[in-house]
Amino acid sequence: MSQTVVLGVIGSDAHVVGITILEQAFSAAGFDVINLGVQTSQEEFAEAAVAHDAEAVLVSSLYGHAEQDCQGFHDVLDAEGVDALTYIGGNLAVGQDDFEQTRETFEELGFDRVFDSETDPEEAIAALRQDLQLTTMEAERATISS
């Protein structure tokens, strides 16, 4: 059984290359990927997560305004009854000097994992497999069946 992830770029951000790479990497790893594209609202993430019974919601942001875009994000997910892991990654803050501080900020906003813009997709895939408690055998089966 394939695991579904919802992926998109939040807010007014129009950077598409990163999510295209993530979509290809997660698909190749055996996940069903629902790519919402760029300039995605919080509500669109929630609606897609419900419609596709997603195990994870992956938020991308590269223009440095993710904190503003993600205020209340988990409240929106909760209101829609979304029970999924939430990851965020990219260039999350303008002048991001101390990523550990940025990580803490987004963890306080409710994200399960926070990645910087230098993270390889394989690292996020490994984290998701771990968080979903997928065994190596299940992960390989998902890859073979796709």
C-alpha positions in Angstrom: 0.0 0.0 0.0 1.4 3.3 -1.1 1.8 6.2 1.3 0.4 9.6 0.1 2.1 12.9 0.6 0.7 16.4 -0.2 3.4 18.8 -1.4 3.2 22.5 -2.3 4.8 25.9 -2.0 3.0 28.0 0.6 1.8 31.6 0.4 2.9 34.0 -2.4 6.1 32.0 -3.1 6.3 31.0 -6.8 9.5 28.9 -6.7 8.7 25.7 -8.6 12.0 24.0 -9.2 12.4 22.7 -5.6 9.0 21.0 -5.4 9.4 19.5 -8.8 12.6 17.8 -7.6 10.8 16.7 -4.4 7.9 15.4 -6.4 10.2 13.3 -8.5 12.3 12.0 -5.6 9.3 11.1 -3.4 7.6 9.4 -6.4 10.7 7.4 -7.2 10.8 6.4 -3.5 7.4 4.8 -3.8 5.2 7.6 -2.4 2.0 8.8 -4.1 2.6 12.6 -4.4 -0.1 15.2 -4.7 1.7 18.3 -6.0 -0.3 21.4 -5.3 2.2 23.6 -7.1 3.1 27.1 -6.1 1.3 29.9 -4.2 -0.7 27.3 -2.2 -3.0 28.5 0.6 -3.2 26.8 4.0 -6.8 25.8 3.1 -5.6 24.1 -0.1 -3.1 22.0 1.8 -5.8 21.0 4.3 -8.4 20.2 1.6 -5.9 18.1 -0.4 -4.8 16.2 2.7 -8.4 15.3 3.5 -9.3 14.4 -0.1 -6.3 12.1 -0.5 -6.1 10.8 3.1 -2.5 11.9 3.2 0.0 10.6 5.7 2.2 13.7 5.4 2.0 17.3 4.3 5.2 18.7 2.9 5.5 22.5 2.8 8.1 24.3 0.7 9.1 28.0 0.9 12.1 29.6 -0.6 11.4 33.3 -0.5 12.0 33.8 3.2 8.5 34.6 4.5 7.5 31.1 5.6 6.9 32.1 9.2 4.2 34.6 8.2 2.7 32.2 5.7 2.5 29.4 8.3 0.9 31.3 11.2 -2.2 29.3 12.1 -1.4 26.5 9.6 -1.9 23.7 12.1 -5.1 25.3 13.3 -6.4 25.1 9.7 -5.3 21.4 9.5 -6.9 20.6 12.8 -10.2 22.3 11.8 -10.3 20.0 8.7 -9.5 16.9 10.8 -6.1 16.4 9.1 -4.0 13.8 11.0 -0.8 13.9 9.1 2.9 14.5 9.7 3.9 18.0 8.7 7.3 18.9 7.2 8.6 22.3 6.1 11.8 23.1 4.2 13.6 25.7 2.2 14.9 29.1 2.7 12.5 29.8 5.5 13.6 33.2 6.9 15.1 36.2 5.3 18.8 36.5 6.4 18.6 33.1 8.0 21.8 33.1 10.0 21.1 30.6 12.7 19.1 27.6 11.4 18.7 26.1 14.8 16.7 29.2 15.8 14.6 28.9 12.6 14.1 25.2 13.3 12.8 26.0 16.8 10.4 28.6 15.4 8.8 26.2 13.1 8.7 23.4 15.6 6.8 25.8 17.9 4.4 26.4 15.0 3.7 22.7 15.1 5.9 21.2 12.3 7.2 17.7 12.9 10.4 18.2 10.9 12.1 21.3 9.6 14.7 21.3 6.8 17.0 24.0 5.5 17.5 24.7 1.8 20.7 22.5 1.6 18.8 19.3 2.6 19.0 16.5 0.0 15.6 14.9 -0.8 16.9 11.5 0.3 17.3 12.9 3.8 13.6 14.0 3.9 12.5 10.7 2.4 14.5 8.7 5.1 13.0 10.9 7.8 9.5 10.3 6.5 10.0 6.6 6.3 11.3 6.6 9.9 8.4 8.8 11.1 5.8 6.6 9.4 7.6 3.6 10.8 8.0 2.0 7.4 10.3 -0.9 7.4 12.9 -1.3 4.7 10.9 -4.2 3.3 7.7 -2.0 3.1 9.7 0.8 1.5 11.2 -1.5 -1.1 7.7 -3.0 -1.8 6.3 0.4 -2.3 9.1 1.2 -4.8 8.6 -2.1 -6.7 4.9 -1.6 -6.9 5.1 1.9 -8.4 
